[in-house]
């Protein structure tokens, strides 16, 4: 059967992938095209009859004949206006195989919801690409390091062959200007560019910089855009009106016709991993798209992942203004019960007297980590998850940060009636309160930025207010350390810096190093020198010491040595399989069955091991450590497909996470 991309006089059959996410719907289905449907092509969205209902589907191929009886084929009911580029149709099939998912789920990520709306709409101009702010269109002079990096990138862009670079530059070294110049060269060659940032909250800042340099041809894509605006931006990219796409991980699916450059800024960030099915890694998808388009992939970070060290590395060793990185002092918190070390309190008091700014990072929101009864020992737990509830004092509630369960703050223990209820630990809400009591006033405001902020707009206002303030403190979780450029911040404080070291994750040391280094990078970027204080009960921990010395090379060398010895990425691939059910025995039984079916060569299958209950579902986990990634994914995919029907009947869900971020 001959398949084509475009309808021709001989191509009368559309092979359609229904947009139905269940694994029970496998493969494509043939439909006979009516003569008036000659505009159908690969990527066209159709409404088709499917069983006893009607559904949407995407054309994945066109053929002259069908292996089925032509008399049994039916015609599509309607042809929608949306057309997905053929390369994205192929990418969806690749993602389904790569991440043990379905093509329907992958295609669903690539089409904006409004594109599937069959109701007629008036054309409108999107305002999504006009952020508030100002940026100069005049390119600043290049440093020697920037020029060397660009000299390596430009020939690769001109060659039109896929090549990947790691732009390893200290914070404030001018990575963004290298991105801008690389995009400029890409556009001059008549090609398009994708620029990815790790967080939606960072998109307006990036958009402002690129729109200022390339006015009118920059589009933005992210999930927080209103559906109409997202659709309009998608159409601008699809039509070629916009040739640069800026956004977080979903921007990797920008429908550009000819991609010459993909930039992944802050490439170390775990937010590039999608949590839903398919659990794709946008960095890996970007690598695939770059290879398919013959494009340059440019990864940038001050704290690159060990996995990225295989690429050609371009170094930006110093800040563009020649200012040194701020000194880092490690404060030993052993024996201290107040969340702020005396040296920290003194430094903040001095900052207030001097009328300057600080950023305080505590990667834990809320007031207290958990509550306990001092009489009977009861801990307030989530009824749906095996985790303690976090106190949010301002709202008077205990909250589960996994399922969202909430209950009122108790005034006595329901088990024994005692009123002796203790609060343990501190989160950003409590630190904000401590600073307000000690330092805050009209001339020295305290701002808080974390996931409790009410939406993207509220978070953007907090950042704008902090930037506009003459002095003050910004308190927040890890989002305060990501990519912000506040030239007047002279003090950075990291609280409970070793917290991530206590996570059961082989990346815990990498995350600890990156968090401290990135926060330090927000300090001393202007005229005034700065300093950083790191509070920890593990002052001798390896990643903390390397971060205090700004020694990324030393940390990466040691981390790669450790991972090689333990067989972790990049020296092996990890694949996580989780079975979830109402009854723990069902989850364990299904996981054990999968373990017996998974037989990848040169791999180790660990488990099943029980996980904590989540959203009223008991869970069991398998972890596959494989040296042949492709063979392992194929073996796992076949095993999951083999048990999908029986697992569903027993109420067991099975999820596969390739390259998990645990």
PATORBA-511109 format. One record per residue (C-alpha): residue in one letter; x, z, y. Coordinates in pm, 1 decimal. Each point is the difference from the previous one (the first is absolute). Layout:
REM residues N
NODE  code         X         Z         Y
NODE     A         X         Z         Y
...
***
This chain:
REM residues 662
NODE  code         X         Z         Y
NODE     X       0.0       0.0       0.0
NODE     X     150.9    -113.5     328.1
NODE     X     -23.9     252.7     285.6
NODE     X      42.1     -80.1     368.3
NODE     X       0.6     183.3     331.9
NODE     X    -246.4    -224.1     185.1
NODE     X    -325.2    -161.4     -94.0
NODE     X      31.3    -367.8     -90.7
NODE     X    -236.9    -256.3    -139.9
NODE     X     112.6      98.8    -349.9
NODE     X       7.7     378.0      46.4
NODE     X    -356.9     104.1     -68.2
NODE     X      60.2     346.2    -146.9
NODE     X      82.9     315.7     194.8
NODE     X     170.0     277.0    -194.6
NODE     X    -127.1     314.7     167.9
NODE     X     119.4     359.5      -8.3
NODE     X    -307.1     219.6      59.0
NODE     X      64.8     281.8     245.7
NODE     X    -106.0     262.1    -253.1
NODE     X     257.9     274.1     -38.8
NODE     X     -78.4     117.2    -352.7
NODE     X     250.9     -79.4    -273.2
NODE     X    -287.2    -115.8    -219.5
NODE     X     -18.3    -322.7     204.7
NODE     X     308.6    -185.7    -117.4
NODE     X     127.1    -343.8      92.4
NODE     X    -159.1    -272.4     207.3
NODE     X    -333.9    -176.4     -37.8
NODE     X     -73.2    -370.1      38.5
NODE     X    -262.4    -131.8     241.5
NODE     X    -111.5    -360.6      53.3
NODE     X      38.9    -110.1     359.7
NODE     X    -285.5    -188.4     163.5
NODE     X      84.4    -320.9     190.4
NODE     X     -67.3     173.7     332.3
NODE     X     258.1     267.5     -88.0
NODE     X     293.7    -235.6      43.2
NODE     X     160.1     237.0     251.8
NODE     X      76.7     257.7    -268.7
NODE     X     369.7      70.5     -55.1
NODE     X     219.3     266.2    -156.7
NODE     X     -72.0     318.0     193.2
NODE     X    -358.2     -92.4      91.0
NODE     X    -245.4     287.7     -23.4
NODE     X    -319.3     -87.0    -185.6
NODE     X    -325.1     174.0     -80.9
NODE     X     -61.7     -67.0    -365.6
NODE     X    -256.7      97.4    -263.0
NODE     X     155.3     244.7    -243.9
NODE     X    -209.3     115.6    -291.5
NODE     X    -330.2     126.4     135.5
NODE     X     131.3      50.6     351.0
NODE     X     183.6    -170.0     283.2
NODE     X     352.5      87.7     110.6
NODE     X     288.0    -121.4     213.1
NODE     X     304.8    -164.8    -149.1
NODE     X     322.9    -171.7     103.1
NODE     X     100.1    -344.4    -124.3
NODE     X     337.1      36.9    -174.1
NODE     X      28.3    -359.1    -127.8
NODE     X    -180.2    -333.7      -5.5
NODE     X     -22.8    -215.7    -310.2
NODE     X    -129.5    -337.9    -108.0
NODE     X    -159.9     129.2    -318.2
NODE     X    -109.7     326.0    -158.7
NODE     X      57.1     111.6    -356.3
NODE     X    -363.3     112.8      -1.4
NODE     X    -303.3    -220.5     -49.2
NODE     X     -68.4    -153.4     344.8
NODE     X    -370.9      49.3     -55.7
NODE     X      52.5     375.7      -9.1
NODE     X     177.2      14.1     335.9
NODE     X    -186.5      95.2     314.8
NODE     X      73.8     -76.8     361.7
NODE     X     110.3     251.2     264.7
NODE     X    -285.8     122.9     214.9
NODE     X     193.0     -16.8     327.6
NODE     X     340.5     -74.3     146.6
NODE     X     109.8     258.6     256.6
NODE     X     211.3     -86.1     300.6
NODE     X     290.3     221.2    -106.5
NODE     X     292.7    -169.2    -174.2
NODE     X     285.0     212.3    -132.2
NODE     X     339.4    -175.2       7.7
NODE     X     101.2    -129.0    -342.1
NODE     X     322.9     201.5       2.9
NODE     X    -201.6     321.8      35.1
NODE     X    -220.5    -102.8    -292.2
NODE     X     314.8     -34.7    -209.8
NODE     X     132.5     328.6     138.9
NODE     X    -316.3     179.6    -112.8
NODE     X      53.6    -120.2    -358.2
NODE     X     361.8     116.1      15.3
NODE     X    -103.0     342.1     135.0
NODE     X    -256.3      41.1    -277.3
NODE     X     274.6     -51.8    -258.5
NODE     X     266.3     197.3     187.2
NODE     X    -218.6     307.3      57.0
NODE     X    -219.8      -9.2    -312.6
NODE     X    -309.4     -67.8     208.6
NODE     X    -252.3    -283.4      32.8
NODE     X      12.3    -316.8     214.4
NODE     X    -335.5      97.0     152.2
NODE     X     136.6     327.7     133.3
NODE     X     307.9    -172.8     140.3
NODE     X    -206.6    -274.0     164.7
NODE     X    -220.4     267.6     153.7
NODE     X     299.8     131.1     192.8
NODE     X      68.3    -338.8     156.2
NODE     X    -341.1     -99.3     133.6
NODE     X    -140.5     189.7     299.8
NODE     X    -348.2     133.4     -67.8
NODE     X    -154.0    -203.8     280.5
NODE     X     135.9    -319.9    -160.5
NODE     X    -236.6      65.5    -291.5
NODE     X    -300.4      32.4     228.5
NODE     X    -226.0    -302.1     -35.4
NODE     X    -193.1      65.8     319.4
NODE     X      85.7    -231.8     292.0
NODE     X     194.7     163.6     280.5
NODE     X      97.1     -95.9     348.9
NODE     X     367.9     -61.3      57.0
NODE     X     164.9     273.8     199.2
NODE     X     343.4      72.5     136.7
NODE     X     173.2     300.4    -146.0
NODE     X     136.3     271.6     223.9
NODE     X     196.1     157.4    -285.6
NODE     X     326.8    -152.8     113.4
NODE     X     -10.1     145.4     351.8
NODE     X     133.6     357.2     -26.9
NODE     X      30.8     228.6     297.3
NODE     X     357.0      25.9     120.8
NODE     X     281.7    -190.8     158.9
NODE     X     311.6    -165.9    -132.3
NODE     X     250.1    -230.2     159.3
NODE     X      14.6    -361.4    -112.9
NODE     X     363.8     -19.9      98.2
NODE     X     220.6      37.3    -305.3
NODE     X     265.4     268.6      53.1
NODE     X     365.4     -79.6     -64.6
NODE     X     111.3      29.0    -361.4
NODE     X     252.6     251.3    -127.0
NODE     X     288.5    -115.7    -216.3
NODE     X    -170.6     137.3    -313.0
NODE     X    -329.3    -169.2      85.7
NODE     X     175.5    -332.2      57.5
NODE     X     179.1      24.6    -333.6
NODE     X    -324.3      75.4    -180.9
NODE     X    -177.3    -289.9     167.5
NODE     X     292.1    -232.4     -77.6
NODE     X     -59.4      71.9    -368.1
NODE     X    -378.5     -41.4      18.0
NODE     X     -26.1    -321.8     203.7
NODE     X     174.3    -231.5    -250.4
NODE     X    -227.4     129.9    -275.0
NODE     X    -305.0     -72.3     216.1
NODE     X     127.8    -351.6      70.3
NODE     X      72.5     -68.8    -367.3
NODE     X    -360.6      57.5    -103.5
NODE     X      98.1     171.4    -324.2
NODE     X    -114.4     351.4     -97.7
NODE     X     253.2     268.3      85.2
NODE     X     -33.3     374.3      49.4
NODE     X     189.8     221.1     244.7
NODE     X       4.1     376.4      46.1
NODE     X      42.3      86.4     367.5
NODE     X     143.0     350.7     -25.7
NODE     X      12.8     138.7     351.2
NODE     X       4.9     352.8     133.9
NODE     X    -304.3     102.7     202.2
NODE     X      15.9    -151.2     348.1
NODE     X     244.7    -273.0    -105.1
NODE     X    -229.5    -287.5     102.0
NODE     X    -147.4    -125.1    -326.0
NODE     X    -314.3    -114.3     181.6
NODE     X     196.9    -235.6     223.8
NODE     X     155.3    -158.6    -309.0
NODE     X    -351.1     -48.0    -139.4
NODE     X    -115.9    -159.5     326.6
NODE     X     291.4    -243.9      10.0
NODE     X     -50.3     -89.8    -366.2
NODE     X    -370.3     -67.1      64.3
NODE     X      95.1    -212.3     301.7
NODE     X     226.1    -215.2    -218.4
NODE     X    -271.4     -25.9    -264.7
NODE     X    -255.1    -122.7     252.9
NODE     X     250.1    -248.3     144.2
NODE     X      30.0    -147.2    -349.7
NODE     X    -376.7     -48.6      -9.6
NODE     X     -69.8     274.6    -250.6
NODE     X    -194.2     328.3       5.5
NODE     X      99.6     365.2     -34.6
NODE     X    -145.4     324.0    -134.7
NODE     X     114.1     332.6     148.0
NODE     X    -100.2     306.8    -201.2
NODE     X       2.0     359.4     123.7
NODE     X     -58.7     305.6    -221.4
NODE     X    -301.8     151.5     176.4
NODE     X    -308.9    -126.6     180.8
NODE     X      85.5     247.4     277.7
NODE     X     325.9    -189.2      65.4
NODE     X    -170.5    -339.0      23.1
NODE     X     -93.4      14.2     372.5
NODE     X     360.9      72.9      99.6
NODE     X     135.0    -283.8    -214.3
NODE     X    -276.1    -234.9     113.0
NODE     X      78.2      69.8     364.6
NODE     X     365.0     -91.9     -47.3
NODE     X     -66.4    -323.0    -188.7
NODE     X    -294.6    -108.8     217.0
NODE     X     216.6      52.4     310.0
NODE     X     265.1    -234.8    -141.5
NODE     X    -235.5    -250.6    -168.4
NODE     X    -317.8      12.4     205.0
NODE     X    -311.2    -156.3    -147.5
NODE     X     127.0     -74.2    -350.1
NODE     X      12.1     352.2    -146.3
NODE     X    -282.2     132.3    -219.6
NODE     X     -51.1     345.3    -146.0
NODE     X    -147.7      91.2    -339.1
NODE     X     -81.3     348.9    -123.1
NODE     X    -287.4     182.4    -165.1
NODE     X     -97.6     202.6     307.9
NODE     X     -98.9    -310.6     196.1
NODE     X    -374.3     -62.0      32.8
NODE     X    -111.1    -255.6    -258.0
NODE     X     -72.8    -267.4     261.1
NODE     X     337.0      40.5     171.1
NODE     X     184.2      -3.7    -331.8
NODE     X    -178.2    -319.6     -97.6
NODE     X      79.8    -163.9     333.0
NODE     X     367.5      86.0     -30.2
NODE     X       1.1    -128.6    -358.2
NODE     X    -146.5    -330.1     120.2
NODE     X     261.1     -30.2     275.6
NODE     X     273.2      32.4    -261.1
NODE     X    -177.1    -231.6    -245.2
NODE     X     -45.2    -272.9     263.1
NODE     X     355.2      25.3     134.1
NODE     X    -109.5     120.8     344.7
NODE     X     197.9     317.9     -69.3
NODE     X     339.5     -38.5    -165.6
NODE     X     118.1     363.2      -7.2
NODE     X    -186.9     276.0    -182.7
NODE     X      68.7     367.5      73.2
NODE     X    -145.2     283.5    -204.9
NODE     X      42.7     253.0    -281.2
NODE     X      16.5     -88.1    -369.8
NODE     X    -313.5    -220.1      -5.6
NODE     X     173.9    -237.1     244.5
NODE     X     199.8    -126.2    -297.8
NODE     X    -313.2    -202.4     -87.5
NODE     X      -9.2    -179.3     337.7
NODE     X    -134.3    -355.2     -61.7
NODE     X     289.7    -178.1     168.6
NODE     X      62.6    -355.1    -118.2
NODE     X     380.1      -6.4      20.6
NODE     X     178.2     334.7       0.5
NODE     X     362.6      -1.3     107.6
NODE     X      60.2     372.8      48.4
NODE     X    -145.9     327.7    -126.7
NODE     X     119.3     321.2     166.6
NODE     X     -58.4     338.6    -166.2
NODE     X      81.0     268.2     256.4
NODE     X      73.1     355.8    -120.9
NODE     X      19.0    -144.3    -349.6
NODE     X      60.2     343.1    -154.1
NODE     X    -352.9     119.9      73.2
NODE     X    -224.5      80.1    -296.1
NODE     X    -303.8    -122.1     195.8
NODE     X      89.0    -356.0    -101.9
NODE     X    -137.7      92.9    -343.4
NODE     X    -375.2     -59.3     -38.4
NODE     X    -183.3     286.7    -168.8
NODE     X    -302.1    -198.3    -123.6
NODE     X     -19.6    -260.7    -275.5
NODE     X     205.1    -217.2       1.4
NODE     X     268.5     256.2      81.8
NODE     X     230.3    -251.8     160.2
NODE     X     319.3      63.9     191.5
NODE     X      -9.8    -208.2     319.2
NODE     X     380.2     -27.4      -3.5
NODE     X      -8.9    -162.0    -344.2
NODE     X    -287.1    -226.8     102.7
NODE     X     195.4     -96.8     313.6
NODE     X     296.1     -90.6    -218.9
NODE     X    -226.8    -221.3    -209.6
NODE     X    -154.4    -173.3     303.3
NODE     X     342.2     -56.9     152.8
NODE     X     122.0    -158.8    -323.8
NODE     X    -304.8    -226.3     -20.7
NODE     X      32.0    -113.6     363.6
NODE     X     378.2     -29.0      10.9
NODE     X       4.4     273.7     263.1
NODE     X     237.5     271.4     111.7
NODE     X     -98.9     357.7     -86.0
NODE     X     145.5     248.6     248.6
NODE     X     -26.0     367.8     -96.0
NODE     X      90.2     253.6     268.2
NODE     X      62.0     375.1     -10.9
NODE     X     227.0     280.3     111.4
NODE     X     -53.5     157.6    -343.0
NODE     X     -32.9    -287.5    -248.7
NODE     X    -120.8      53.8    -354.2
NODE     X     264.3       2.3    -272.2
NODE     X    -195.6    -287.1    -158.0
NODE     X      70.8    -214.2     309.1
NODE     X     375.4      33.3     -21.5
NODE     X      11.4    -309.4    -225.8
NODE     X     -61.9    -221.6     301.8
NODE     X     257.5    -126.4     248.4
NODE     X      40.9     281.5     249.9
NODE     X      37.8     -53.1     374.7
NODE     X     114.5     310.1     188.4
NODE     X     -94.7     126.8     344.5
NODE     X     229.3     300.2       9.0
NODE     X     -70.9     138.9     347.5
NODE     X    -277.2      31.9     255.7
NODE     X     -31.8    -286.4     245.3
NODE     X      92.0     216.3     298.3
NODE     X     303.5     149.3    -173.7
NODE     X    -148.1     349.2       5.2
NODE     X      87.5     217.3    -299.9
NODE     X    -253.2     112.8    -254.4
NODE     X    -117.4     355.9      71.2
NODE     X     181.6     289.7    -168.4
NODE     X    -199.5     162.3    -280.2
NODE     X       4.4     376.4     -60.3
NODE     X    -129.1     131.1    -333.2
NODE     X    -177.5     336.8      31.6
NODE     X     -21.0     222.9    -307.9
NODE     X    -355.5     137.0     -28.8
NODE     X      69.5     239.2    -286.3
NODE     X    -109.0     344.2     112.7
NODE     X    -207.9    -134.0     291.2
NODE     X    -377.9      36.6     -20.1
NODE     X    -106.5    -156.6     329.1
NODE     X     -43.5    -379.8     -33.8
NODE     X     238.7     -54.2     293.6
NODE     X     362.9     112.2     -23.9
NODE     X     124.5     212.0     294.4
NODE     X     237.0    -282.6      98.6
NODE     X    -292.9    -240.9      -2.8
NODE     X    -209.5     225.9     219.9
NODE     X     290.9      40.2     242.5
NODE     X      61.6    -377.5      11.7
NODE     X    -367.6     -67.5      72.5
NODE     X      -7.7     265.3     271.6
NODE     X     305.0    -158.0     164.0
NODE     X    -162.8    -342.5     -29.8
NODE     X    -303.4     131.9     184.8
NODE     X     214.2     142.6     278.9
NODE     X     181.7    -333.8      32.7
NODE     X    -327.0    -196.0      -1.1
NODE     X      87.2    -229.0    -290.8
NODE     X    -158.6    -126.6    -320.9
NODE     X      24.8      84.8    -367.7
NODE     X    -141.2    -124.7    -330.0
NODE     X     -72.7     256.0    -272.5
NODE     X     -52.6    -136.0    -350.0
NODE     X    -175.7     190.4    -278.4
NODE     X    -121.1    -224.1    -278.8
NODE     X    -303.5     211.9     -79.0
NODE     X    -325.4      10.4     194.8
NODE     X    -251.8     278.7      38.4
NODE     X      54.4     366.9      85.1
NODE     X      99.7     157.1    -332.3
NODE     X      85.8    -148.9    -340.3
NODE     X    -238.5     226.6    -187.8
NODE     X    -193.3     326.7       8.0
NODE     X      14.8     285.4    -249.8
NODE     X    -177.0     332.6     -49.4
NODE     X     246.8     287.3      28.5
NODE     X    -220.4     219.0    -220.4
NODE     X     -74.0    -216.6    -305.1
NODE     X     243.4    -290.3      51.6
NODE     X    -262.3    -274.1      18.9
NODE     X     117.1    -328.6     156.4
NODE     X    -262.3    -225.7     158.7
NODE     X       9.6    -324.2    -202.0
NODE     X    -178.4    -333.5      24.5
NODE     X    -287.2     -16.1    -250.5
NODE     X      73.0    -367.8     -70.4
NODE     X     380.7      -0.7       1.1
NODE     X     255.9     243.4    -135.5
NODE     X     151.2      63.6     342.9
NODE     X     -24.5     279.4     254.9
NODE     X    -217.3     -49.8     305.8
NODE     X     177.8     -26.7     335.9
NODE     X    -119.2     205.2     296.3
NODE     X     -96.3    -194.6     314.2
NODE     X     -66.9     286.3     238.0
NODE     X    -129.3    -195.5     298.9
NODE     X    -284.6    -140.9    -210.6
NODE     X     -46.9     324.1    -193.3
NODE     X      25.0    -174.7    -336.2
NODE     X     205.2     -14.7    -316.1
NODE     X      69.1    -359.1     -94.8
NODE     X     128.8    -194.2    -300.6
NODE     X     245.0    -268.2     112.5
NODE     X     -68.5    -202.5    -316.5
NODE     X    -378.7     -32.6     -32.4
NODE     X    -116.8     121.1     342.1
NODE     X    -198.5     302.0    -129.2
NODE     X     -65.3     256.9     272.5
NODE     X    -135.8     351.9       9.7
NODE     X     -34.6     261.6     270.4
NODE     X     282.7     241.2      69.3
NODE     X     -87.8     317.8    -197.8
NODE     X     -14.6     344.8     158.2
NODE     X      29.3     176.7    -336.8
NODE     X      95.2     -74.8    -359.8
NODE     X    -293.2    -123.8    -210.4
NODE     X     162.6     145.3    -312.8
NODE     X      62.8     360.7     106.6
NODE     X    -150.0      32.6     347.5
NODE     X     332.0      84.6     166.8
NODE     X      56.7     -99.5     361.4
NODE     X     376.8       0.6     -50.2
NODE     X      53.5    -375.9       0.8
NODE     X     355.1    -122.8      54.8
NODE     X     102.4    -334.7     149.0
NODE     X     314.3    -160.7    -138.6
NODE     X     228.9    -260.3     153.1
NODE     X     -33.4    -198.1     320.1
NODE     X    -119.7    -347.2      92.3
NODE     X       0.3    -203.2     319.1
NODE     X    -312.7     172.4     128.9
NODE     X     163.8     341.8     -14.1
NODE     X     324.7    -126.5     154.9
NODE     X    -200.2    -152.0     284.8
NODE     X    -166.6     339.5      52.1
NODE     X     334.0     185.0      -5.8
NODE     X     145.6    -235.8     259.4
NODE     X    -307.8      14.8     221.9
NODE     X      18.0     379.3       6.2
NODE     X     374.6      10.8      66.0
NODE     X      54.7    -302.9     224.2
NODE     X    -310.7    -196.2      86.8
NODE     X    -143.0     -31.4     347.6
NODE     X    -119.5    -273.9     233.8
NODE     X     354.5    -112.6      70.8
NODE     X     121.2      20.3    -359.0
NODE     X    -270.1    -136.1    -234.8
NODE     X       8.7      17.8    -378.7
NODE     X    -125.6    -307.1    -187.3
NODE     X     -81.1     -31.4    -371.4
NODE     X       6.6    -319.4    -206.5
NODE     X    -103.1       1.4    -365.1
NODE     X    -265.1    -137.3    -235.7
NODE     X    -254.9     244.0     146.1
NODE     X       5.5    -199.4     324.3
NODE     X    -329.3    -187.6      24.8
NODE     X      95.7    -357.0     -73.2
NODE     X     250.6    -252.8     125.6
NODE     X    -119.9       4.4     360.1
NODE     X      35.8     378.7      23.8
NODE     X     350.9     -12.6    -142.3
NODE     X      96.0    -275.2     244.1
NODE     X    -128.6     216.5     287.9
NODE     X     213.6     294.0    -115.8
NODE     X     310.4    -219.8       0.4
NODE     X     -84.8    -144.9     341.5
NODE     X     -59.5     345.6     144.7
NODE     X     328.4     130.3    -138.2
NODE     X     186.4    -301.7     134.7
NODE     X    -157.7      40.6     345.1
NODE     X      58.6     375.9      19.1
NODE     X     297.9     121.1     198.8
NODE     X      74.5     266.8    -260.2
NODE     X    -152.3     144.8    -315.6
NODE     X      10.5      12.5    -377.5
NODE     X    -142.2    -239.5    -258.5
NODE     X     -76.5     176.9    -329.5
NODE     X     -91.8    -200.4    -306.1
NODE     X      48.0    -116.3    -353.7
NODE     X     231.6    -282.2    -105.4
NODE     X    -182.3    -247.3     226.1
NODE     X     184.1     147.4     302.7
NODE     X     331.1    -119.2    -148.8
NODE     X     -99.5    -362.4     -54.1
NODE     X     123.9    -260.9     241.5
NODE     X     -95.9     161.8     331.4
NODE     X     225.8     -55.9     299.4
NODE     X     -21.0     290.8     245.4
NODE     X     318.2     -13.7     210.0
NODE     X     -51.5     346.0     154.5
NODE     X     -15.4     204.9    -324.0
NODE     X     301.6     231.1     -10.2
NODE     X     -87.3     236.5    -286.4
NODE     X    -114.5     -66.5    -354.8
NODE     X    -101.2     270.8    -245.8
NODE     X     -65.9     -43.1    -372.3
NODE     X    -186.2     291.2    -159.4
NODE     X       6.6      70.2    -374.2
NODE     X     239.7    -290.1     -46.3
NODE     X      48.5      67.0    -371.1
NODE     X    -372.3     -20.1     -78.7
NODE     X      27.4    -356.6    -134.0
NODE     X     287.2     108.5    -225.2
NODE     X    -249.9     210.1    -194.5
NODE     X    -212.6    -302.3     -93.3
NODE     X      26.3    -116.3    -364.5
NODE     X     119.5    -345.6     101.6
NODE     X     335.2    -169.9     -49.6
NODE     X     -27.1    -124.6     361.3
NODE     X     -23.7     352.2     144.4
NODE     X     360.1       5.8     123.5
NODE     X     -33.8    -346.0     153.1
NODE     X    -316.5     106.8     182.3
NODE     X     158.8     318.9     130.8
NODE     X     301.7    -188.0     133.5
NODE     X    -218.1    -268.3     160.9
NODE     X    -238.2     246.1     163.6
NODE     X     277.3     197.8     169.9
NODE     X     192.8    -311.5     100.6
NODE     X    -305.8    -173.6     141.1
NODE     X    -101.6     306.0     204.8
NODE     X     354.8      30.2     130.5
NODE     X     -26.7    -362.1     105.1
NODE     X    -280.3      82.0     245.6
NODE     X     233.6     233.1     194.5
NODE     X     248.9     -74.5     277.7
NODE     X     -94.6    -364.1      53.3
NODE     X       3.5      23.3     380.6
NODE     X     228.1     128.4     272.5
NODE     X       0.8     358.8    -126.3
NODE     X     184.3      96.1    -316.9
NODE     X    -200.5     166.7    -274.3
NODE     X      32.2     219.9    -305.8
NODE     X    -185.1      61.6    -324.7
NODE     X     -80.2     325.6    -181.3
NODE     X     -79.1      -7.7    -371.4
NODE     X    -164.6     308.3    -151.9
NODE     X      38.4      41.1    -375.9
NODE     X      38.6     253.3    -279.9
NODE     X     241.4    -243.7    -170.0
NODE     X     269.5     -55.8     264.0
NODE     X     248.6    -125.0    -257.7
NODE     X    -226.9    -267.7    -145.9
NODE     X     174.9    -334.8     -26.1
NODE     X    -248.2    -214.6     196.2
NODE     X     -20.7     258.2     280.0
NODE     X     376.6      11.4      34.2
NODE     X      32.7    -379.6       2.7
NODE     X    -278.9     -26.8     258.6
NODE     X     166.3     262.6     219.3
NODE     X     314.8    -213.4      -0.2
NODE     X    -190.2    -328.8      57.9
NODE     X     170.5    -127.6    -314.4
NODE     X    -236.4    -257.3    -149.3
NODE     X     278.8    -176.2    -190.4
NODE     X     109.6     322.7    -166.2
NODE     X    -353.8      89.6     -96.0
NODE     X     -74.6    -345.4    -142.6
NODE     X     321.1      -1.1    -202.9
NODE     X     -79.6     340.2    -152.6
NODE     X    -365.9     -84.7     -56.4
NODE     X      81.8    -324.4    -178.6
NODE     X     249.1     183.0    -220.4
NODE     X    -265.3     258.3     -90.5
NODE     X    -264.5    -260.7     -75.4
NODE     X     235.8    -203.4    -215.1
NODE     X      73.5     308.0    -211.2
NODE     X    -371.5      82.3     -37.6
NODE     X    -124.0    -356.1     -46.9
NODE     X    -222.3     -12.8     307.6
NODE     X     -66.6    -295.1     236.9
NODE     X     177.3    -220.6      85.6
NODE     X     157.3      28.3    -348.3
NODE     X    -338.9       2.9    -177.3
NODE     X    -363.8     -60.7      84.2
NODE     X    -265.4     269.9     -15.2
NODE     X    -361.5     -69.0     -91.3
NODE     X    -261.4     274.3       9.1
NODE     X    -322.4     -10.7    -203.8
NODE     X    -270.6     256.2      70.9
NODE     X    -309.6      54.0    -214.9
NODE     X    -279.1     198.2     166.2
NODE     X    -322.2     138.8    -149.0
NODE     X    -245.5     285.9      40.4
NODE     X     134.9     158.7    -318.2
NODE     X     372.5      65.8     -32.8
NODE     X       5.6     -87.0    -372.0
NODE     X    -140.0    -347.4      72.7
NODE     X     272.2     -70.4     254.7
NODE     X     270.8     127.1    -236.1
NODE     X    -137.1    -200.9    -294.3
NODE     X     -11.8    -322.8     201.5
NODE     X     352.5      56.4     132.9
NODE     X     129.0      63.2    -353.3
NODE     X    -165.0    -320.6    -118.9
NODE     X     165.3    -196.6     279.0
NODE     X     336.1     156.6     -80.7
NODE     X     -27.9    -134.8    -353.9
NODE     X     -90.6    -350.1     125.3
NODE     X     272.4     -30.6     264.7
NODE     X     314.1    -137.1    -164.4
NODE     X     220.5    -146.6     272.3
NODE     X     358.9     -76.6     -99.5
NODE     X     280.7     213.1     142.0
NODE     X    -240.2     256.2     144.3
NODE     X     -99.4     364.1     -40.5
NODE     X    -363.3     113.4       6.0
NODE     X     -35.8     363.8     108.8
NODE     X    -319.4     198.5     -55.0
NODE     X    -288.2      36.7      -4.6
NODE     X      30.6     294.0     235.8
NODE     X    -292.6     175.6     170.6
NODE     X     -35.7     -25.4     378.0
NODE     X    -198.4     230.0     226.8
NODE     X    -373.9     -68.6      22.5
NODE     X     -89.9    -229.0     288.3
NODE     X    -352.2     -70.1     131.2
NODE     X    -157.5     154.8    -310.3
NODE     X     203.6    -223.6    -228.0
NODE     X     244.6     130.5    -257.1
NODE     X     309.9    -215.7     -20.6
NODE     X     276.9     -85.9    -243.9
NODE     X     308.9    -201.1      90.0
NODE     X     243.1    -230.8    -173.6
NODE     X     324.6     -95.5     170.6
NODE     X     188.2    -308.5    -113.8
NODE     X     366.9     -29.4      92.1
NODE     X      98.0    -362.8     -65.4
NODE     X     312.2    -212.1      42.2
NODE     X    -197.8    -323.4     -51.8
NODE     X    -267.7      24.9     265.6
NODE     X    -180.6    -324.1     -85.5
NODE     X     -26.0      79.7    -371.0
NODE     X    -122.3     353.2      73.7
NODE     X    -269.7    -119.6     241.2
NODE     X    -119.3    -259.0    -251.5
NODE     X     -12.1     255.8    -282.0
NODE     X    -188.0     253.0     211.7
NODE     X    -239.5    -262.5     135.2
NODE     X     -87.0    -116.3    -351.2
NODE     X     -49.5     357.6    -120.1
NODE     X    -226.3      90.3     293.1
NODE     X    -207.5    -316.0     -45.9
NODE     X     -30.6      83.5    -369.2
NODE     X    -150.4     343.0      60.3
NODE     X    -193.6     -74.6     320.3
NODE     X    -339.5     -46.8    -164.1
NODE     X      19.1     302.6    -230.6
NODE     X     143.6     219.7     276.0
NODE     X    -284.0     -95.7     231.2
NODE     X    -260.0      89.2    -264.3
NODE     X     158.3     345.0     -34.9
NODE     X       4.5      53.8     377.0
NODE     X     380.1     -23.9      19.9
NODE     X     160.7    -189.1     287.8
NODE     X     350.3    -140.0     -35.4
NODE     X     222.8     -74.6     299.7
NODE     X     343.8    -158.6      -0.9
NODE     X     252.3      58.6     277.6
NODE     X     310.7    -217.9      -7.9
NODE     X     282.4     153.0     208.5
NODE     X    -203.4     314.4      74.5
NODE     X      47.4     212.1     308.9
NODE     X     -70.4     341.6    -152.7
***
